[in-house]
Amino acid sequence: MHIQDLYKQLQVPFPIQEHMIDVASVTAMICDHRQGEELDKELLLTTALVHDLGNLVKVDFSFGWERYQQNLEYRQQVKTSLIEKYWTDCDTVTVWLLRTLWQFPQIEWLLACMGVENNVWVDLWVHARIIDYADTRVSIVWICSLDERLYDLQRRYAHKPRAHGTQWDALRNDAHHVESYIFAQSSLKPSTITHASTRTYAEQLWNYDVVLR
């Protein structure tokens, strides 16, 4: 099944589809220019393409969705059904959807590793950091630099303690450390990855084949 067909089946709103395609595009570009240890590209791309499947449960269809009027009533019904069946937490819904669709536990493990700063599950840690980094590079609208994205995140979460002081400094420093680590083993520079430079990947990824149960 093509990933775009899976998105349609699950009624994933188009902006969330675009976000996951962009994250996968950044991931694919990193994989293709990797120098050093071999990566499991299939695992990385599949994870990037499904990492926010459950985000439908946090979408407020009453605000800002004028462009996507088609099937909004049905999507609201799907959202209600997912909440009743799984819960209101989007990460929990993502995991349960993955368990329903795949016999591929590595995806769930990889999602669990995202954001983990130490070397638990060492065999997946590098892969998780790449997905985490790619996700960080994608803003609401387009793929941007790490510093642009961090600035955006700090403004969006200004009401939270982690967006200030030593907590924010630690998050920012960790993000830059991960970027340095990734590109120390790459023929690319971080600035090479832009919205424009990843469009060929994005076009191809809409037809990426995912193998379900």
C-alpha positions in Angstrom: 0.0 0.0 0.0 1.2 3.5 -0.8 1.6 5.7 2.2 -0.8 8.3 0.7 -3.5 5.5 0.5 -2.9 4.7 4.2 -3.3 8.4 5.1 -6.6 8.4 3.2 -7.8 5.2 4.9 -7.0 6.7 8.4 -8.4 10.1 7.4 -5.2 11.9 8.4 -5.6 15.6 7.8 -3.5 16.9 4.9 -1.3 19.2 6.9 -0.2 16.3 9.1 0.4 14.2 6.0 2.7 17.0 4.6 4.5 17.2 7.9 5.3 13.5 8.0 6.4 13.6 4.3 8.7 16.5 5.0 10.2 14.7 8.0 10.8 11.6 5.9 12.3 13.8 3.2 14.9 15.2 5.6 15.5 11.7 6.9 16.0 10.3 3.4 18.5 13.0 2.4 20.5 12.3 5.6 20.5 8.6 4.8 21.6 9.0 1.2 24.6 11.1 2.2 25.6 9.1 5.3 29.3 8.3 5.6 30.2 5.8 8.3 28.0 3.2 10.1 25.1 1.8 8.0 21.6 2.9 8.7 18.3 1.0 8.4 16.8 3.3 5.8 13.5 1.4 5.5 13.0 1.6 9.3 13.9 5.3 9.4 11.6 6.2 6.5 8.7 4.1 7.6 8.9 5.6 11.1 9.1 9.2 9.8 6.1 8.6 7.6 3.9 7.4 10.5 5.3 9.1 13.6 2.3 11.5 13.9 -0.5 9.2 12.8 -2.3 9.8 16.0 -2.3 13.6 15.8 -5.8 13.6 14.4 -7.1 13.3 18.0 -5.7 16.7 18.9 -6.9 18.6 15.8 -9.6 21.2 16.5 -11.7 21.2 13.3 -13.6 24.2 14.4 -10.7 26.6 14.0 -8.4 27.3 11.0 -9.5 24.4 8.8 -11.5 26.3 6.2 -9.2 25.0 3.4 -10.1 21.4 4.3 -13.9 21.5 4.5 -14.2 18.3 2.5 -15.0 15.3 4.8 -14.6 17.3 7.9 -17.7 15.8 9.5 -16.5 12.3 8.8 -13.0 13.2 10.1 -14.6 14.5 13.3 -16.4 11.1 13.6 -13.1 9.3 13.1 -11.4 11.5 15.7 -14.2 10.8 18.2 -14.0 7.0 17.5 -10.2 7.0 18.0 -10.5 8.9 21.3 -13.2 6.5 22.5 -11.2 3.5 21.5 -7.6 4.5 22.5 -7.4 7.8 24.4 -6.9 11.5 23.9 -3.1 11.4 23.9 -1.8 11.5 20.3 1.3 9.4 21.0 -0.8 6.7 22.6 -3.1 6.6 19.6 -0.1 6.5 17.2 1.3 3.4 19.1 -2.1 1.6 19.1 -2.6 2.3 15.4 0.9 0.9 14.7 0.1 -2.2 16.7 -3.1 -2.7 14.6 -1.4 -2.1 11.3 2.1 -3.6 11.5 4.1 -6.5 12.7 7.1 -4.2 12.9 7.8 -3.5 16.6 11.0 -1.7 15.8 8.9 1.3 14.7 7.4 1.5 18.2 10.7 1.1 19.9 12.2 3.8 17.7 9.4 6.2 18.6 10.0 5.4 22.2 13.6 6.4 21.8 13.0 9.8 20.3 14.1 12.5 22.7 16.1 10.0 24.9 19.4 11.6 25.6 21.4 8.6 26.7 22.4 5.4 25.1 19.5 3.2 26.0 18.7 0.7 23.3 22.0 1.6 21.6 21.2 -0.2 18.4 18.3 2.2 17.8 19.6 5.3 19.5 21.3 6.8 16.4 18.3 6.1 14.3 16.0 7.8 16.9 18.2 10.9 17.0 18.1 11.2 13.2 14.3 11.0 13.3 14.1 13.5 16.2 16.5 15.9 14.3 14.5 15.6 11.1 11.3 16.3 13.0 12.8 19.3 14.6 13.9 20.7 11.2 10.2 20.8 10.0 8.2 23.8 11.1 4.4 24.2 10.7 4.9 25.5 7.1 8.3 24.3 5.7 11.7 22.8 6.4 13.9 25.4 8.1 17.3 25.7 9.8 17.7 24.3 13.3 18.1 27.8 14.8 15.0 29.0 13.1 13.0 26.1 14.3 14.3 26.4 17.9 13.3 30.1 17.9 9.9 29.1 16.6 9.5 26.4 19.3 10.6 28.8 22.1 8.0 31.3 21.1 5.2 28.6 20.8 6.0 27.2 24.2 6.9 30.4 26.0 4.3 29.6 28.6 6.2 26.5 29.7 9.2 26.4 32.1 11.2 24.3 29.6 11.3 27.3 27.2 13.4 29.3 29.5 16.6 29.4 31.5 18.8 26.3 32.1 16.1 23.9 30.8 16.0 25.7 27.4 19.7 26.0 27.3 20.1 22.2 27.8 17.5 21.5 25.0 19.1 23.9 22.6 22.6 22.6 23.3 21.5 19.0 22.9 19.8 19.8 19.5 23.1 21.4 18.3 25.1 18.4 19.6 22.9 16.0 17.6 23.2 18.1 14.5 27.0 18.1 14.8 27.0 14.4 15.4 24.9 13.6 12.3 26.8 15.8 9.9 30.2 14.7 11.1 29.4 11.5 9.3 27.8 13.1 6.2 28.9 14.6 2.9 26.3 17.3 3.5 26.2 20.4 5.6 23.1 21.2 7.6 22.4 24.3 5.4 22.2 21.9 2.3 18.9 20.5 3.6 16.2 23.0 2.7 12.6 22.9 1.7 13.6 23.3 -2.0 16.4 20.7 -1.9 14.1 18.0 -0.5 11.2 18.3 -3.0 12.4 15.4 -5.1 12.3 13.2 -2.1 8.9 14.5 -1.1 7.4 13.7 -4.5 8.7 10.2 -4.4 7.7 9.5 -0.8 4.0 10.1 -1.5 4.2 6.7 -3.3 6.3 5.0 -0.7 5.2 1.4 -0.2 4.4 0.3 3.4 3.8 -3.3 4.1 0.9 -3.9 6.5 -0.3 -7.0 8.3 
